[in-house]
Amino acid sequence: MAEEVESLCVNCMDARSDAVQLTLHGDSLMLRGAPVLVEVHYRARHDRSAPVMDVFMDALDRMCRRLLGATPRIRCFAIDQATLFARN
């Protein structure tokens, strides 16, 4: 799944492969809502428009259904690079 998500980020959102970071929290118990929660935090850019994000989320939704057997709740958060302070 990690390889497919990374490939989706690179091919759909034009992300650098070495900038994609994935975390899986398997010990969490979903008390309410969808059984799978996907949060995507990405750097806002002009080429990551609403139509691009729709394609990305559609592909991510299909991937979760196929690999996890569950319908995910997907939340994407665009981070303004002017307010992003990061290391490594």
Wavefront OBJ file of the C-alpha trace (Angstrom):
o trace
v 0.000 0.000 0.000
v 2.854 2.377 0.829
v 4.290 2.030 -2.663
v 0.901 2.678 -4.265
v 0.225 5.753 -2.124
v 3.699 7.123 -2.836
v 3.223 6.511 -6.552
v -0.138 8.297 -6.421
v 1.440 11.297 -4.684
v 4.276 11.447 -7.211
v 2.172 10.903 -10.332
v -0.987 12.816 -9.415
v 0.300 15.624 -7.203
v 3.797 15.891 -8.689
v 5.367 15.300 -5.262
v 9.012 14.392 -4.879
v 9.363 10.751 -3.880
v 11.783 11.618 -1.070
v 9.278 14.142 0.334
v 6.412 11.641 0.749
v 6.023 10.500 4.343
v 3.434 7.899 5.335
v 2.242 6.870 8.773
v -0.056 3.983 9.660
v -1.704 3.980 13.071
v -2.861 0.387 13.455
v -3.435 0.388 17.204
v -6.168 3.007 17.108
v -9.772 2.027 17.664
v -12.287 4.027 15.649
v -15.117 4.713 18.081
v -17.338 6.565 15.641
v -17.322 7.265 11.928
v -15.635 5.559 9.021
v -13.410 2.580 9.850
v -10.472 4.139 7.973
v -9.333 7.761 8.272
v -6.847 9.137 5.756
v -5.323 12.563 6.426
v -3.192 14.169 3.754
v -1.093 17.239 4.544
v 0.510 18.708 1.458
v 2.220 21.895 0.375
v -0.186 24.197 -1.411
v 0.801 24.933 -4.998
v -1.055 26.383 -7.966
v -0.938 23.050 -9.821
v -2.627 21.193 -6.937
v -6.044 22.529 -7.833
v -9.460 21.209 -6.816
v -9.756 19.002 -9.945
v -6.313 17.491 -9.265
v -7.252 16.823 -5.646
v -10.527 15.206 -6.761
v -8.586 12.785 -8.974
v -6.155 12.118 -6.100
v -8.929 11.473 -3.560
v -10.895 9.256 -5.973
v -7.815 7.103 -6.542
v -7.050 7.004 -2.811
v -10.645 5.997 -2.070
v -10.514 3.134 -4.602
v -7.157 2.002 -3.224
v -8.439 1.843 0.367
v -11.546 -0.066 -0.679
v -9.475 -2.551 -2.671
v -6.609 -3.060 -0.204
v -8.347 -2.532 3.143
v -11.883 -3.562 2.274
v -13.281 -0.380 3.816
v -14.572 2.995 2.721
v -12.208 5.680 4.011
v -12.943 9.142 5.295
v -10.417 11.315 3.462
v -9.320 14.757 4.642
v -6.756 16.809 2.705
v -5.086 19.879 4.188
v -3.150 22.310 2.004
v -0.288 23.936 3.916
v 0.749 27.410 2.800
v 4.510 27.241 2.235
v 4.877 30.762 3.625
v 3.722 29.459 7.015
v 5.540 26.118 6.891
v 8.598 25.813 9.062
v 10.192 22.366 8.813
v 13.411 20.390 9.110
v 14.656 17.230 7.490
l 1 2 3 4 5 6 7 8 9 10 11 12 13 14 15 16 17 18 19 20 21 22 23 24 25 26 27 28 29 30 31 32 33 34 35 36 37 38 39 40 41 42 43 44 45 46 47 48 49 50 51 52 53 54 55 56 57 58 59 60 61 62 63 64 65 66 67 68 69 70 71 72 73 74 75 76 77 78 79 80 81 82 83 84 85 86 87 88
